[in-house]
Amino acid sequence: MEKKPSVLRRIILVMVILLTMLILAACGAYIACCWWVDQQQTFFPGYHIENVNVGGMTVSQAANALKTELTGRTFSVWLDEKEGEPDIVLSAEQLGLLPDGAQTDYAALAQAAYDDCRSSTFLSGAYDYYLSTQQGSGSCYILSSSAEDICEDTARTVAKKFMELPVDAKYTVEGDKLVILIPRDGRVVGSLELTNALNAVRLETEAANREIVVPSYVFPAKVITAQEIRDALLTEAVSARYDSVNNTIIPDITGVDLDVAAAQQLMDAAAPGAYTTFPLTLIPAAVSAETLKDVLFRDVLATYTTEVGGTDARKTNVQLSAKAINGYVMNFGDLFSYNEVVGRRTAARGYQAAPAYVGGKTVDEIGGGICQTSSTLYMSCLLANLEINNRTAHRYATTYMPWGMDATVSWGGPEYKFTNNTDYPIKIVTSYQKSSPKDLLTVTIYGTKVDDIQVKMTYEYLQKINWTTEYVEDPTMAPGTERVTQSAYTGHKVQTYRELYDGEGSLISKTKESYSYYKSRNRIVARGPALPEVPDIPVIGPTPGITDPDTPTFDDVNELPPAPPELPSALPSLPDEVLPPA
């Protein structure tokens, strides 16, 4: 007897049949979906080409969408900070999104992307379609392998465009104007940094993500201050000068100055890299070349004459020293040094031994007597109202100069110096005249007189210093005899004054000029041993054996000399032979 299937087995069978039918139905449905997907001829949902969503579009529609989106895509770049308008705006073509530029075949790009989208098999089409609807696909599809190279080239071009070389501060002088170039710092952008920044946003679709801020590096420019400009430009006005060697006039120099505070304020307010102009202060020279040409050595500023006595050797020394300073020219501000101009007094140069004071003693010395030339020159300088720098009085008062108006000199010792404090050149002219009973030395100073001021030299006698007689025993002398071995000089203390008078004879000023202290010198008498005592016997006539060969003279007793001379009202003109050639 046949056994009937159990209920459980029937249920399982039914379920197997139903499951098989379901599977067959599902397979049929999937196959149907695959067929449907295959028939759509559109991009899968969520499919992107260069981040342009072309899902559900045909190839033609995708091509139009690509052209519209990519050609309109821009990238804004700011330097250092996002503020105001971007420094530069880049197009899709400049970042390699359009590999062929304006000639890009968008239909071919869309077709290539479509072929990629549809590259799956028939049976996997429905599955790929499903995944595309869930998460999209094709978002990193590369249009061209040269896109990154194009982006790098663009970055280098932009970096070069942004690069600014530093502009150093400079200035030039144009007439009475100062033209200043205001400094501007340079800057540079690293092309590698810019390339990385561009690549980071190149494929972004959101406008906000197409904004790039890249840092720049500053190269400081060389700056200059108004004070530094003034220090470089500052020029003292210099009057025209006379070149005695070439007998020419050296042109004057106009002074230049700058208002530092005002110039700096203008520079601070000017734009970097711009030019700004500021006026200079021009200071004309006191004497121009044209003016000097007409008045050079025109006037006698002062002249003074002294009598030259003593030995022939002394007179020779006076002539040589006078000749050394004859024709000497000093421009304004020049310093005259007697020792430098006259030079060392040596026998090789013709100087002879003549009486001079050495250590308070009167001895013969090479060059003795040259102090008369320096003293005569000193007096002329005083009367010419020149500036005296160094002057020393003689140890003992002289006979050829008023007290307080002499000037002693010595090589390596006292020096006589003065400065030409006038605005014009001056010339020293000397003349030596042999005469009787004494020769005459004249020193004249020529220059350009610009006023009617005249100088009068006076002195105040302060103190007289008397001398005494000293006796010195000399056993070699005959008993009871005496001999004067050193003559006596009276000492004096004197204060001189420089008085200035105007053309009408009115006193303008009276100033102290110099203080002179002339030492006294004792009379020294040598005497022999005392005579033996003898009875007092009347003696008729002079006592034998007493001698004093020195006859008192002005040098010995130093009585008050004549008053110092005044500047003559009419001064002699410079002889034609000492004028410079025209």
Disulfide bonds with the S-S distance in Angstrom:
none
